[in-house]
């Protein structure tokens, strides 16, 4: 495993982070038992993963807690999240503190390393900053959380507008953002600022459905070509990204996607989700491989560098 420092936090984190949500939720959405999910987390630990991202809404905090409870607490970095709306209304600072306490109980820990406000749209950012953050800072002073984070809602904020406001205020040590081979605009408007300010980055949507479902990818290519956003030849090809595979390149499109994100300057942790031990090992293997050939990277920049919000569909529950 390779490790890096998560921005200014001083946390030593694995570059591969196990995401415990998405469409898999550690296999809970595909029939895995709790014991199987726990075994998956423990296998990740065996492979060197020390960063685990969960959330109240995922329903996997208790699994993570059970999986790591016998490990030295400082050997794992636990990241969890709380929603800022409940029943359609914005929650109060007291509500968030109650959510934090509930997360600590489910995780069986006295503190979390990173506590995020989950999926914050630009319109709600002011409430988060003015009402919720002060309450969490008081809990931070008590040692309940080490670092404050915020995550964007990629499908509804393709230009990363909320993160621009977060950068201006500089009160969050960690951010989570959507980034992948066909959604690269963070290269211009996120990574330069996160690096300059020492803010740790967690990358989501690196693979998801767009690169794991060839039929879905072809549909996206067809729509983009019809809009004139990509060359028609990509839409006419049944396997439009196979130029990345073979001849010293990637072993698969998924392999290419992980490697593209992993070696982007400004990327700290590449989040991946799975309910399969086989996929767990394959994903980690891809993240730890060298960068893609420079010619392939330049081709991806040229073809897709101007796209925004592509392939950021919400997870399909299955």
C-alpha angles and dihedrals in degrees: 000000000000122000135201138181112261101234114279093339095092087222112144104221136178112250087230112065124189110233110207097196133049119093093319106046090194089313094303090123093053099048104273114152122236089254091055091049091050090050089052092054091047091050089053088054090051089054092053101263110144100163118085123178119196137148144206091253095050094065091221102103092097091051092052090047093052093045097054103027094104093050124091103272093231091055093073133050112216120200121184137166144213128207118240096214131060124184088351097305131104111255126234130241089257090053091053092049089052089050091050092051091049091050091051090053094049091047092046092227137118093226143010122227095221126017114190135195099232126236099340114190119210092252092059098044095094091057091049092051097043104035110020106034095057090054092049092048088059089053089047089057088054091054097249092125130018100202137016120230139178132204128206127225098239099192091054100034107044094159093054090239094157091054091053089061091045090053090052092054094040095202098124121079095193135034133189118211142170115254135155144137094287098034104056106143092111085076088073106031108025115028097051090055096040091052094046092050097039095242116159118236131214114191121214132177089040091140113352117138099323094070099028098052113058094191091053091047092052090052091053091048091051092052093046092049092048089054090050093244097121135021114280090233089073091056091048092055118087089209103032098170098046089104084082093061130081132005094075094320131101126323091227141352090263090052089051092049094054093046093047092055097039094058098042108119106250096031113122109167125019108209119211132174132207144149094206128087089209093053091044091060094041093050093049090047091055094047090053095051123102121269120285116266110286092240091057092048091051090049090053090050091050096046101040109014095107097047121109131197097000118157096002097130117151114259117280110233111230 
